[in-house]
Amino acid sequence: MRIVVLYALAGGGHLSAAKALKAQLDGPDCEVIPVDSTRPFGRFIDFFCCDLYRFSAKYVPRAFGLCYRLTDRRTGSSRFMRLLAAPLARRLLPVIEREKPDVVVCAYPFSCQLAAILKARGLLRAKVVHMLTDYGAHAAWISGEADEYWASCEEAAQELVRRGVPKEKIVVRGIPVNPRFSERPDRGAVRRELGLPEDRPVVLFMAGSFGVRSVLRVFRMLDALPDDFEAVVITGKNEKLFRRFEALAAASRHRLHPILFTDRVPDYMHACDLLVTKPGGLTSSEALAAGIPMALFDPIPGQEEDNARYLTGRGSAVLLSRRKPPRSLRELGVKP
């Protein structure tokens, strides 16, 4: 079986989901091929789907949230997405056909609409699956042409049903994560390898794949706590933010280890007692797989709010508040 996974670089999560699915399913009888679904369309569409998302999420999150809510109306969203996708879908077809897939998995909302158009026109014969990468079910994930939906959780599945998706089309599979996050290595050995202490808690701060500056404020909030701990901050690809944390390390109350973009995130998660992060779908799912508590900050209005609601509702995370900062790590789920 050949499976094409359509993703976009609108944040690290969609690509991470595609890579995780490949790590889970690749074998003698199955090959998973991740494909960037916006690449065939040129710079403008890439800017619209990726760069504009990154800019709005980082600098004008309220505007992003308004757009999210306005498009989360089934008829309006479908019409808008179809209008945008219609002239582009045929350009994606050769990219898909080149891989001769049996299944096309859409890991990005816009790719769902592209595949739906090709299916409706009779140009795509492969099975089409919509794979949700957050814990909500925005209208953009839905199309009548989808053969199957892979829901992230039971709540998302129920939301799909409320939005008109036939129950028999829905499978609750969770958000795919790299199998390394589900491993249970010896924590002491991992800490020694990473140069981290074994005699006190370790708090991991993650700023997202592109580095979110508000993590500085959140670090200062926790640095004021009386608890004895060490901190690791992964700043993603943001070198400026990395240098800010390097400068901050000399003055912080707790020992601080700034890290740039790294492929050792599973190791750092296995080594830590608490993850402080924005509630992105993939990062949250990786933490759930690793079995570590989360403290969430500044959810973007929209899908991150959906994720935060789900995670706090099941007791896996605490939402940090500027007005009422925590008084100890124990309030955030760290065991003494």
C-alpha positions in Angstrom: 0.0 0.0 0.0 1.2 3.5 -0.9 0.0 6.4 1.2 0.6 10.1 0.3 0.3 12.5 3.2 -0.4 16.1 2.2 0.9 18.6 4.6 2.0 22.3 4.6 4.7 24.3 6.4 2.2 26.5 8.3 4.0 25.7 11.5 5.9 22.6 12.4 2.9 20.5 13.4 1.6 19.4 10.0 5.0 18.2 8.8 5.6 16.5 12.1 2.3 14.6 11.8 3.3 13.5 8.3 6.7 12.3 9.5 5.2 10.6 12.5 2.7 8.7 10.4 5.6 7.6 8.2 7.5 6.4 11.2 4.4 4.5 12.5 3.3 2.8 9.2 6.4 2.4 7.0 7.1 -1.3 6.5 7.4 -4.1 3.9 3.8 -3.7 2.9 3.3 0.0 3.3 5.1 3.1 2.1 4.2 6.6 3.4 5.2 9.6 1.2 4.9 13.1 2.7 4.1 15.7 0.1 4.1 19.5 0.6 0.6 20.4 -0.7 1.3 24.1 -1.3 4.6 23.8 -3.1 3.2 23.3 -6.6 1.3 26.7 -6.4 4.2 29.1 -6.2 5.2 31.8 -3.8 1.8 33.6 -3.4 -0.1 30.6 -2.1 2.8 29.5 0.1 2.8 33.0 1.5 -1.0 33.0 2.1 -1.1 29.5 3.7 2.2 29.6 5.6 3.9 33.0 6.0 0.7 34.8 6.7 -0.3 32.2 9.3 3.0 32.5 11.1 2.9 36.3 11.1 -0.7 36.5 12.4 -0.2 33.8 15.0 2.9 35.5 16.4 1.9 39.2 16.1 -1.8 39.6 15.7 -3.4 36.5 17.3 -6.7 38.2 17.8 -7.1 38.9 14.1 -6.2 35.2 13.5 -8.8 34.2 16.0 -11.5 36.3 14.3 -10.6 34.8 10.9 -10.8 31.3 12.5 -14.3 31.9 13.9 -15.6 33.5 10.7 -14.5 30.5 8.6 -15.8 28.0 11.2 -19.2 28.2 9.6 -19.8 25.2 7.5 -21.3 26.7 4.4 -19.2 29.9 4.5 -16.0 28.1 5.1 -16.7 25.5 2.4 -17.5 28.1 -0.2 -14.5 30.2 0.6 -12.0 27.3 0.7 -13.5 25.8 -2.5 -13.3 29.1 -4.2 -9.7 29.4 -3.3 -8.8 25.8 -4.0 -10.7 25.3 -7.3 -8.2 26.8 -9.7 -5.3 25.1 -7.9 -6.5 21.6 -7.4 -5.6 20.4 -10.9 -2.0 21.6 -10.4 -1.6 19.3 -7.4 -2.9 16.3 -9.3 0.3 15.4 -11.1 2.2 15.6 -7.8 -0.1 13.0 -6.3 -0.4 10.8 -9.4 3.4 10.6 -9.6 3.4 8.6 -6.4 0.5 6.3 -7.5 -1.1 6.2 -4.0 -3.8 3.9 -2.7 -4.7 6.4 0.0 -4.3 10.2 0.3 -4.2 11.4 3.8 -4.8 15.2 4.3 -2.9 16.5 7.3 -3.7 20.2 6.5 -7.2 21.8 6.1 -6.5 23.4 2.7 -5.3 20.1 1.3 -8.6 18.5 2.4 -10.4 20.9 0.1 -7.9 20.3 -2.8 -8.3 16.6 -2.5 -12.1 16.9 -2.3 -12.3 18.9 -5.5 -10.2 16.3 -7.3 -12.4 13.6 -5.9 -15.6 15.4 -6.9 -14.3 15.8 -10.5 -13.5 12.1 -10.8 -9.8 12.9 -11.2 -8.6 11.2 -7.9 -9.5 7.6 -7.4 -7.5 6.9 -4.2 -9.2 6.7 -0.9 -9.2 10.2 0.8 -8.7 10.5 4.5 -8.8 13.7 6.6 -6.5 13.5 9.5 -7.2 16.1 12.2 -4.0 17.5 13.8 -5.7 19.5 16.6 -8.2 18.5 19.3 -11.1 20.5 17.7 -12.9 20.0 14.5 -12.9 23.2 12.4 -15.2 23.4 9.4 -12.3 23.5 7.0 -11.5 19.9 7.8 -14.8 18.7 6.5 -15.8 17.8 2.9 -18.5 15.5 1.6 -16.0 13.7 -0.6 -13.8 12.4 2.2 -13.9 8.6 2.5 -12.7 8.6 6.1 -11.8 10.9 9.0 -9.1 10.2 11.5 -10.2 12.1 14.6 -7.7 13.3 17.2 -10.0 12.4 20.2 -13.5 11.3 21.0 -14.6 14.9 21.6 -13.4 15.9 18.1 -15.3 12.8 16.7 -18.5 13.9 18.3 -18.0 17.4 16.9 -17.6 16.0 13.4 -20.9 14.1 13.9 -22.6 17.3 15.1 -21.3 19.0 11.9 -22.9 16.4 9.7 -20.2 13.8 9.1 -21.6 10.3 9.1 -20.5 8.4 12.2 -19.4 5.4 10.1 -16.7 7.5 8.4 -15.0 8.5 11.6 -12.1 6.6 13.3 -10.6 7.9 16.5 -6.9 7.4 16.0 -5.3 10.2 18.0 -2.7 12.6 16.5 0.3 10.6 15.2 3.6 11.2 17.1 7.0 9.7 16.6 7.3 6.4 18.4 10.3 7.7 20.3 7.9 9.8 22.5 6.2 6.7 23.7 9.4 5.0 24.8 10.2 4.8 28.5 14.0 5.1 28.8 15.8 5.4 32.1 15.4 9.0 33.1 18.6 9.2 35.0 20.6 7.9 32.0 19.0 10.4 29.7 19.7 13.3 32.1 23.3 12.3 32.4 23.7 12.1 28.6 22.1 15.6 28.3 24.1 17.1 31.2 21.1 17.6 33.4 20.9 17.0 37.2 19.3 13.9 38.7 18.6 15.4 42.1 16.1 18.1 41.3 13.2 18.8 38.9 13.9 19.8 35.3 11.4 22.1 33.6 11.3 22.2 29.8 10.2 25.3 28.0 9.3 25.1 24.3 8.7 28.1 22.1 7.4 26.3 19.1 9.1 25.5 15.8 9.5 29.2 15.0 10.2 30.6 18.5 7.5 32.6 20.3 8.8 35.6 22.2 6.2 35.4 25.0 8.1 32.4 26.4 10.5 34.9 27.9 7.7 36.3 30.1 6.6 32.9 31.1 10.1 31.8 32.0 10.5 34.9 34.2 7.2 34.0 35.9 8.5 30.5 36.8 12.0 31.7 37.6 10.5 33.7 40.5 9.3 30.5 42.1 11.1 29.3 45.3 11.4 25.7 44.0 14.8 24.3 43.3 14.9 23.3 39.6 16.8 23.6 36.4 15.3 24.9 33.1 15.8 23.9 29.5 14.5 26.3 26.8 14.2 25.1 23.2 13.8 28.3 21.1 13.1 26.6 17.8 14.7 28.4 14.8 14.7 31.8 16.5 18.4 32.6 17.0 17.5 36.1 18.4 15.4 34.5 21.1 18.2 32.0 21.8 20.6 34.8 22.4 18.1 36.6 24.7 18.0 33.4 26.8 21.8 33.1 26.7 22.0 36.6 28.2 19.2 35.9 30.7 21.0 32.7 32.0 23.6 34.7 33.9 20.9 36.6 35.9 18.3 33.9 36.3 17.7 32.4 39.8 17.7 28.9 38.3 20.3 27.3 36.1 19.2 27.7 32.5 20.1 25.7 29.4 19.1 27.5 26.1 18.8 25.1 23.1 18.3 26.0 19.4 16.2 23.8 17.0 17.1 20.2 17.9 16.0 16.7 16.9 16.4 15.5 20.5 13.1 16.7 21.7 12.0 13.2 22.7 15.1 12.9 25.0 14.4 16.3 26.6 10.8 15.4 27.2 11.8 12.1 28.8 14.3 13.9 31.0 11.9 16.6 32.3 9.3 16.8 35.0 7.1 19.5 33.4 6.7 20.9 29.9 5.8 24.6 29.5 4.5 25.2 26.0 1.9 26.7 23.8 -0.9 24.2 23.1 0.0 23.2 19.6 -1.6 19.9 18.6 1.6 18.0 17.9 3.6 19.2 20.8 0.7 18.5 23.2 0.3 15.0 21.7 4.0 14.3 22.1 3.9 15.3 25.7 0.8 13.1 26.3 2.7 10.2 24.7 5.8 10.9 26.9 3.5 11.0 30.0 4.6 14.4 31.3 2.4 17.2 32.7 2.0 20.5 30.8 1.7 24.1 31.7 0.2 26.0 28.8 0.6 29.6 27.9 -0.9 32.1 25.5 -3.1 29.8 23.4 -3.8 31.4 20.0 -7.6 32.1 19.6 -8.8 29.2 17.5 -7.3 25.7 17.4 -4.9 26.3 20.3 -7.8 27.3 22.5 -9.6 24.1 21.4 -6.4 22.2 22.4 -6.1 23.9 25.7 -9.7 23.2 26.6 -9.3 19.5 25.8 -6.0 19.1 27.7 -7.1 21.0 30.8 -10.5 19.2 30.7 -8.8 15.8 30.9 -6.4 16.9 33.7 -3.2 16.7 31.5 -2.4 20.4 31.6 -2.8 23.6 33.6 -3.4 26.9 31.9 -1.0 29.6 33.2 -2.5 32.9 34.1 -0.8 36.3 34.2 -3.2 37.5 36.9 -2.7 34.5 39.2 0.8 33.1 38.7 1.6 29.7 40.3 3.1 29.6 43.8 5.0 26.4 43.3 5.8 23.7 40.8 3.5 21.4 42.6 0.5 23.5 41.4 1.6 22.7 37.9 1.7 18.9 38.4 5.4 18.4 39.4 5.6 15.7 42.1 7.9 16.4 45.0 
